[in-house]
Amino acid sequence: MFAQVIQGRTSDPAGLRAAAARWMAELQPGAVGWLGSTTGVTDDGRAVTVARFESAEAARRNAGRPEQTAWWEATQRLFDGEVTFQDSEDVTVEMAGDPDRAGFVQIMSGQVTDPARARELMAQFPREAMAQVRPDVLGSLMITHDEGRWTQVIYFTSEAAAREGERKEPPAELRTMMEELARISVGETTFLDLRTPVLYAPGNAAAVPPPRGSSEAQVEGRAPAGPQ
């Protein structure tokens, strides 16, 4: 699987949502290999889209379509300044329910000094115990980037349920794991709260579309793999 994380600032969230809806209606039928997108804008105007494709090649083919380029040329005007793109083929999907039902999405990003150890710790995640303690979590997407950087998307039933869940005491094994992850982390973890997330999937016009096409940097004059 391939994922692309696109971020920028906007003062026109309604315009971005309309552009995504247009992508779904006009471009999505030809987006072979596109699996779905999660998109939204935070209260302070930070726009983020996470798009998934079957492969990096499928994303490149979609980004190279003339209609995709034309769509992005119009859509990028809705951003205030530059847009960043991060690509990854290291993607882990966890399902505890139906993420398309999510009423609240939180996107976190950070960096660790020991990616191999972080991967080992995540593999030990007490999923069954957490499912009992946090029924508000519908699923997650873990995306690993270069140099130990990572992005995690977590889908919740609602923000109220998520905030209530945060106050619960986690299982002891999870506390130990999180303490070690904190010790190998660099800097502060960034949290983006999407209170009105849009989730698109093939054949689901009510969800959300994908991004442009890119690499791990700011890219000018390039078209994203999917919608914003």
Buried (B, 14 or more C-beta within 10 A) or exposed (E): BBBBBBBBBBEBBEBBBEBBBBBBEEBBEEBEBBBBBBBBBBEEBBBBBBBBBEEBEBBBBBBEBEBBBEBBEEBBEBBEEEBBBBBBEBBBBBEBBEBBEBBBBBBBBBBBEBBEBBBEBBEEBBEEBBEEBBEBBBBBBBBBBEEBBBBBBBBBBBBEBBEEBEEEEBBEEBEEBEEBBEEBBEEEBEEBBBBEBBBBBEEEEEBBBBBBBBEBEBBEEBBBBBBB
